[in-house]
Amino acid sequence: MILTTCAACAAPLAHDAPRCVRCKARYCDSTCQHDHWRRGHKQICKKLHRGGNAEQYRADNKHKEAVAVAVEACADDSKGQTCYICTEAVHWKTKEGLVRGCSCRGTAGFLHVSCLAEQAKILREEAEENNLGAKARSARWLRWHMCSLCEQNYHGVVRCARGWACWKTYLGRPETNDIRSMAMTELGNGLFVTDHHADALSVREAELSMLRRVGGSEHNILVVQSNIASTYYMMERRGEALRLRRDVYARILKLYGEEHEETLIDASNYAMNLLGLKRFEEAKKLLRKVMPVAQRVLGRDHERTLSLREDFARAMLQGDSSPVEKRNALLMLEDTLGVMRHVLGPSHPECLRVQGELDSYHWDSPSTA
């Protein structure tokens, strides 16, 4: 994890907390540092220093653990396949196996996390060296979390491994460098999708503190606050999540207007919070407003449009709706699932989740009634 706690007592630390001179491990004060030295830090300090200091050493180890988990999860699917980047089954240097955590199908999309990380790193470095514009740099950064073949985000344990790969690559950047913050976002998202919510919150709070300290842009601060609200929600801190989400959505709407993708993303997250608190009428009112905008701006097949349609159907099915409205909501949910299967593939976790929702309703499927 990003080192935001004391190495000796695990208490939260300020950004300027004292560090070990050699390995840069962080402590509350000299008392904790001396205690840690006596309890064994003396024996590992040089090892941490040789590994790039405490932060780098920990990130490298976490990355190896996450890659191993991802490779094991993909083992059955990847048998007999090769990496589409290096064309080998086993990575020549790390000896890691293959993963595939996107929406590619058949024999496409298999790769090594290390190959993908190196490719993303090179693409971003080329953009910086050639002074490419912000749009080109952003497009290349997408390789850290989006498959270049199917153009869908990685998910699950593969996304988590990619997050650690990104963080270990860029953690040495200064706090004023945007890429450090972007790498923290990737790590937080990877931890979030694998349900490591407490760890994700730690990363996101550290990122927010850093951005405020260095004078980060309003956009970047709002994105991190939005991510924190999502993490609160998943940690059952839903009252806090809703208050923060309402504030962030209002500020994003004012900053970008209703047709910007950031506004639509946060509207979807806001609706999810309302549904979690069973405030169905508020959710329906919001979704009726933003669904047509998303379909017009992003398209019917876009993941955000699909998410909004799914949320609206859930609000109708779980709220105080007439039988006809609930019937129409089921039709909408089935239609949304059909589009998701076409875009993401039938075995994608999101498709399986929506199918589970449909199966939970105890009446005949609209398509067969």
C-alpha positions as CSV (number, residue, x, y, z in Angstrom):
1,M,0.0,0.0,0.0
2,I,1.1,3.6,-0.4
3,L,3.0,4.4,2.7
4,T,0.6,6.6,4.6
5,T,1.0,5.0,8.0
6,C,3.8,4.7,10.5
7,A,6.1,1.7,9.8
8,A,6.3,1.0,13.6
9,C,2.7,1.6,15.0
10,A,0.6,2.0,11.8
11,A,-0.8,5.3,12.9
12,P,-1.8,7.7,10.0
13,L,1.0,10.1,9.0
14,A,1.3,13.6,7.7
15,H,2.9,14.0,4.3
16,D,6.0,15.5,5.9
17,A,6.5,12.8,8.6
18,P,10.1,11.9,9.4
19,R,11.7,9.2,7.4
20,C,14.6,6.7,7.7
21,V,17.6,8.4,6.2
22,R,18.6,5.3,4.2
23,C,15.4,3.5,3.1
24,K,12.9,6.3,3.5
25,A,10.5,4.3,5.7
26,R,8.1,6.7,7.4
27,Y,7.4,7.2,11.1
28,C,5.3,9.3,13.6
29,D,8.4,10.5,15.4
30,S,11.9,9.5,16.5
31,T,10.5,7.3,19.3
32,C,8.7,5.1,16.7
33,Q,11.7,5.1,14.5
34,H,14.0,3.9,17.3
35,D,11.6,1.3,18.4
36,H,11.2,-0.1,14.9
37,W,15.0,-0.2,14.5
38,R,15.3,-2.3,17.6
39,R,12.4,-4.6,16.5
40,G,14.1,-5.6,13.2
41,H,14.3,-2.7,10.9
42,K,18.0,-2.7,11.3
43,Q,18.2,-6.1,9.5
44,I,16.1,-5.1,6.5
45,C,16.9,-1.4,6.0
46,K,19.8,-2.1,3.5
47,K,17.6,-4.5,1.6
48,L,14.8,-1.9,1.3
49,H,17.3,0.7,0.1
50,R,18.7,-1.7,-2.5
51,G,15.2,-2.3,-3.7
52,G,14.6,1.3,-4.4
53,N,13.7,2.3,-0.9
54,A,10.6,1.4,1.2
55,E,7.9,2.7,-1.1
56,Q,9.3,1.1,-4.3
57,Y,10.2,-2.1,-2.5
58,R,6.6,-2.5,-1.2
59,A,5.1,-1.6,-4.5
60,D,7.2,-4.1,-6.4
61,N,6.2,-6.9,-4.0
62,K,2.5,-5.9,-4.1
63,H,2.7,-5.9,-7.9
64,K,4.2,-9.5,-7.9
65,E,1.4,-10.7,-5.6
66,A,-1.3,-9.1,-7.7
67,V,0.1,-10.5,-11.0
68,A,0.3,-14.0,-9.5
69,V,-3.4,-13.7,-8.4
70,A,-4.4,-12.5,-11.9
71,V,-2.4,-15.3,-13.7
72,E,-4.0,-17.9,-11.5
73,A,-7.5,-16.5,-12.1
74,C,-6.9,-16.6,-15.9
75,A,-5.1,-20.0,-16.0
76,D,-7.9,-22.1,-17.5
77,D,-8.8,-19.5,-20.1
78,S,-5.1,-18.9,-21.2
79,K,-4.0,-22.5,-21.7
80,G,-2.3,-22.9,-25.0
81,Q,-2.3,-19.2,-25.8
82,T,0.5,-16.7,-26.3
83,C,1.0,-13.0,-25.5
84,Y,-0.1,-10.8,-28.4
85,I,2.7,-8.4,-27.6
86,C,5.8,-10.6,-27.1
87,T,4.2,-13.8,-28.7
88,E,5.5,-16.0,-25.8
89,A,3.5,-18.1,-23.4
90,V,5.8,-17.2,-20.4
91,H,7.4,-13.8,-20.0
92,W,11.1,-14.1,-20.7
93,K,12.2,-12.0,-17.7
94,T,9.5,-12.3,-15.0
95,K,8.4,-15.8,-15.9
96,E,4.8,-14.8,-15.4
97,G,1.9,-16.4,-17.2
98,L,-0.9,-14.9,-19.3
99,V,-3.9,-12.9,-18.3
100,R,-7.0,-11.6,-20.1
101,G,-9.3,-9.3,-18.3
102,C,-11.1,-7.3,-21.0
103,S,-13.8,-8.0,-23.5
104,C,-11.7,-9.8,-26.1
105,R,-13.0,-13.2,-27.2
106,G,-11.6,-16.3,-28.8
107,T,-7.8,-16.3,-29.0
108,A,-7.5,-12.5,-28.8
109,G,-6.4,-10.3,-25.9
110,F,-4.0,-12.6,-24.0
111,L,-0.9,-10.9,-22.7
112,H,1.6,-10.6,-19.8
113,V,0.9,-7.8,-17.3
114,S,4.6,-6.8,-17.6
115,C,4.4,-6.6,-21.4
116,L,1.3,-4.4,-21.2
117,A,3.0,-2.2,-18.6
118,E,6.1,-1.7,-20.7
119,Q,4.0,-0.9,-23.7
120,A,1.9,1.7,-21.8
121,K,5.1,3.2,-20.4
122,I,6.8,3.5,-23.8
123,L,3.7,5.1,-25.4
124,R,3.5,7.7,-22.6
125,E,7.2,8.5,-22.7
126,E,7.0,9.0,-26.5
127,A,4.1,11.5,-26.0
128,E,6.2,13.4,-23.5
129,E,9.4,13.4,-25.5
130,N,7.6,14.5,-28.7
131,N,5.6,17.2,-26.8
132,L,2.3,15.8,-28.0
133,G,-0.8,17.6,-26.9
134,A,-3.0,16.8,-24.0
135,K,-5.5,14.8,-26.1
136,A,-2.7,12.6,-27.4
137,R,-1.2,12.1,-24.0
138,S,-4.5,11.2,-22.5
139,A,-5.2,8.7,-25.3
140,R,-1.9,7.0,-24.6
141,W,-2.5,6.9,-20.9
142,L,-5.6,4.8,-21.6
143,R,-3.4,1.8,-22.3
144,W,-2.9,1.6,-18.5
145,H,-6.5,0.5,-18.0
146,M,-8.1,-0.1,-21.5
147,C,-7.4,-2.9,-24.0
148,S,-6.1,-1.6,-27.3
149,L,-7.9,-4.4,-29.1
150,C,-11.5,-4.4,-27.8
151,E,-11.2,-0.8,-26.4
152,Q,-12.9,-1.9,-23.1
153,N,-11.6,-1.4,-19.6
154,Y,-9.8,-4.2,-17.8
155,H,-11.7,-5.6,-14.9
156,G,-11.3,-7.6,-11.7
157,V,-7.9,-8.9,-10.6
158,V,-6.3,-8.0,-13.9
159,R,-7.2,-4.3,-13.3
160,C,-5.7,-4.6,-9.9
161,A,-2.4,-6.0,-11.2
162,R,-2.3,-3.2,-13.8
163,G,-2.9,-0.6,-11.0
164,W,0.1,-1.9,-9.1
165,A,2.2,-1.9,-12.3
166,C,1.3,1.7,-13.0
167,W,2.0,2.8,-9.4
168,K,5.4,1.1,-9.2
169,T,6.4,2.7,-12.5
170,Y,5.6,6.3,-11.6
171,L,5.8,6.5,-7.8
172,G,9.2,8.2,-8.0
173,R,7.7,11.2,-9.8
174,P,7.5,14.4,-7.8
175,E,4.2,15.4,-6.2
176,T,3.8,18.3,-8.6
177,N,3.9,15.9,-11.6
178,D,0.4,15.0,-12.9
179,I,1.5,11.5,-13.7
180,R,2.1,10.7,-10.0
181,S,-1.6,11.6,-9.3
182,M,-2.8,9.6,-12.3
183,A,-0.9,6.5,-11.2
184,M,-2.5,6.8,-7.7
185,T,-5.9,7.0,-9.4
186,E,-5.1,3.8,-11.4
187,L,-4.0,2.0,-8.2
188,G,-7.1,3.2,-6.3
189,N,-9.3,2.0,-9.1
190,G,-7.6,-1.4,-9.2
191,L,-8.0,-1.9,-5.5
192,F,-11.7,-0.7,-5.7
193,V,-12.8,-3.2,-8.4
194,T,-11.3,-6.1,-6.3
195,D,-13.2,-5.0,-3.2
196,H,-10.1,-3.8,-1.3
197,H,-12.1,-0.8,-0.4
198,A,-10.2,0.3,2.8
199,D,-7.0,0.2,0.9
200,A,-8.5,2.1,-2.0
201,L,-9.8,4.7,0.3
202,S,-6.3,5.1,1.8
203,V,-4.8,5.7,-1.7
204,R,-7.6,8.1,-2.7
205,E,-7.4,10.2,0.5
206,A,-3.6,10.4,0.1
207,E,-4.1,11.6,-3.5
208,L,-6.6,14.2,-2.5
209,S,-4.3,15.5,0.3
210,M,-1.5,15.7,-2.2
211,L,-3.5,17.6,-4.8
212,R,-4.7,20.1,-2.3
213,R,-1.1,20.5,-1.0
214,V,0.3,21.2,-4.5
215,G,-2.6,23.3,-5.8
216,G,-4.2,20.7,-8.1
217,S,-6.8,21.7,-10.6
218,E,-10.5,21.7,-9.7
219,H,-11.2,19.0,-12.2
220,N,-8.6,16.6,-10.7
221,I,-9.8,17.3,-7.1
222,L,-13.4,16.7,-8.1
223,V,-12.5,13.3,-9.8
224,V,-10.7,12.1,-6.6
225,Q,-13.6,13.3,-4.4
226,S,-16.0,11.4,-6.7
227,N,-13.9,8.3,-6.3
228,I,-13.8,8.7,-2.5
229,A,-17.7,9.0,-2.5
230,S,-17.9,5.7,-4.5
231,T,-15.6,4.1,-1.9
232,Y,-17.6,5.4,1.0
233,Y,-20.7,3.8,-0.6
234,M,-19.1,0.4,-1.0
235,M,-17.9,0.6,2.7
236,E,-21.5,1.1,3.8
237,R,-20.8,4.7,4.7
238,R,-23.7,5.7,2.5
239,G,-24.8,8.9,4.2
240,E,-21.3,10.3,3.9
241,A,-21.2,9.1,0.3
242,L,-24.5,10.8,-0.6
243,R,-23.5,14.1,0.9
244,L,-20.2,14.2,-0.9
245,R,-21.7,12.9,-4.1
246,R,-24.4,15.5,-4.2
247,D,-21.8,18.3,-3.7
248,V,-19.4,16.9,-6.3
249,Y,-22.2,16.4,-8.9
250,A,-23.4,20.0,-8.4
251,R,-19.9,21.3,-8.9
252,I,-19.2,19.2,-11.9
253,L,-22.5,20.2,-13.5
254,K,-21.6,23.8,-13.0
255,L,-18.1,23.4,-14.3
256,Y,-18.8,21.3,-17.5
257,G,-22.6,21.4,-18.2
258,E,-25.0,18.5,-18.6
259,E,-23.5,17.0,-21.8
260,H,-19.9,16.4,-20.6
261,E,-18.9,12.8,-20.0
262,E,-17.6,13.6,-16.5
263,T,-21.1,15.0,-15.6
264,L,-22.8,11.8,-16.9
265,I,-20.3,9.6,-15.0
266,D,-21.1,11.4,-11.8
267,A,-24.8,11.4,-12.5
268,S,-24.6,7.6,-12.7
269,N,-22.7,7.4,-9.5
270,Y,-25.2,9.8,-7.8
271,A,-28.1,7.6,-9.0
272,M,-26.4,4.5,-7.5
273,N,-26.1,6.2,-4.1
274,L,-29.8,7.2,-4.2
275,L,-30.8,3.6,-5.1
276,G,-28.7,2.3,-2.2
277,L,-30.6,4.5,0.2
278,K,-33.9,3.4,-1.4
279,R,-34.6,7.0,-2.5
280,F,-36.2,5.7,-5.7
281,E,-38.3,8.7,-6.7
282,E,-35.2,11.0,-6.5
283,A,-33.2,8.4,-8.5
284,K,-35.9,8.2,-11.2
285,K,-36.2,12.0,-11.5
286,L,-32.4,12.3,-12.0
287,L,-32.2,9.4,-14.5
288,R,-35.1,10.6,-16.6
289,K,-33.1,13.8,-17.1
290,V,-29.7,12.3,-17.9
291,M,-30.5,9.1,-19.8
292,P,-31.5,10.9,-23.0
293,V,-28.4,13.1,-22.8
294,A,-26.1,10.1,-22.4
295,Q,-27.7,8.4,-25.4
296,R,-27.4,11.5,-27.5
297,V,-23.8,12.4,-26.5
298,L,-22.2,9.0,-25.9
299,G,-24.4,6.6,-27.9
300,R,-26.7,3.7,-27.1
301,D,-23.8,1.2,-26.7
302,H,-21.6,3.3,-24.4
303,E,-21.0,1.7,-21.0
304,R,-22.2,4.9,-19.2
305,T,-25.5,4.9,-21.2
306,L,-26.0,1.2,-20.3
307,S,-25.3,1.9,-16.7
308,L,-27.9,4.7,-16.5
309,R,-30.5,2.5,-18.2
310,E,-29.8,-0.3,-15.8
311,D,-30.1,2.0,-12.8
312,F,-33.4,3.4,-14.1
313,A,-34.8,-0.1,-14.5
314,R,-33.8,-1.0,-11.0
315,A,-35.4,2.2,-9.6
316,M,-38.7,1.3,-11.4
317,L,-38.5,-2.4,-10.2
318,Q,-37.6,-1.7,-6.6
319,G,-39.7,1.5,-6.1
320,D,-43.4,2.3,-6.0
321,S,-44.3,1.6,-9.6
322,S,-47.3,0.1,-11.3
323,P,-47.3,-3.4,-12.8
324,V,-47.1,-1.9,-16.3
325,E,-44.1,0.3,-15.3
326,K,-42.4,-2.7,-13.8
327,R,-43.1,-4.8,-16.9
328,N,-41.5,-2.0,-19.0
329,A,-38.6,-1.8,-16.6
330,L,-37.9,-5.6,-17.1
331,L,-38.0,-5.1,-20.9
332,M,-35.5,-2.3,-20.5
333,L,-33.2,-4.4,-18.4
334,E,-33.4,-7.3,-20.8
335,D,-32.6,-5.0,-23.7
336,T,-29.7,-3.4,-21.8
337,L,-28.3,-6.8,-21.0
338,G,-28.5,-7.7,-24.7
339,V,-26.5,-4.7,-25.7
340,M,-24.0,-5.3,-22.9
341,R,-23.5,-8.9,-24.1
342,H,-22.8,-7.6,-27.6
343,V,-20.3,-5.0,-26.4
344,L,-18.6,-6.7,-23.5
345,G,-19.2,-10.4,-24.2
346,P,-21.5,-12.8,-22.4
347,S,-19.0,-13.8,-19.8
348,H,-18.1,-10.3,-18.7
349,P,-18.7,-9.8,-14.9
350,E,-21.1,-6.9,-15.6
351,C,-23.3,-9.1,-17.9
352,L,-23.3,-11.9,-15.3
353,R,-24.3,-9.4,-12.6
354,V,-27.2,-8.0,-14.6
355,Q,-28.4,-11.5,-15.6
356,G,-28.4,-12.3,-11.8
357,E,-30.6,-9.3,-11.2
358,L,-33.0,-10.4,-13.9
359,D,-33.1,-13.9,-12.5
360,S,-34.0,-12.5,-9.1
361,Y,-37.4,-11.2,-10.2
362,H,-40.1,-13.9,-9.7
363,W,-42.2,-13.5,-12.8
364,D,-42.0,-14.7,-16.4
365,S,-39.3,-13.1,-18.6
366,P,-40.9,-10.4,-20.8
367,S,-39.4,-12.0,-23.8
368,T,-41.2,-15.2,-23.2
369,A,-44.4,-14.1,-21.6
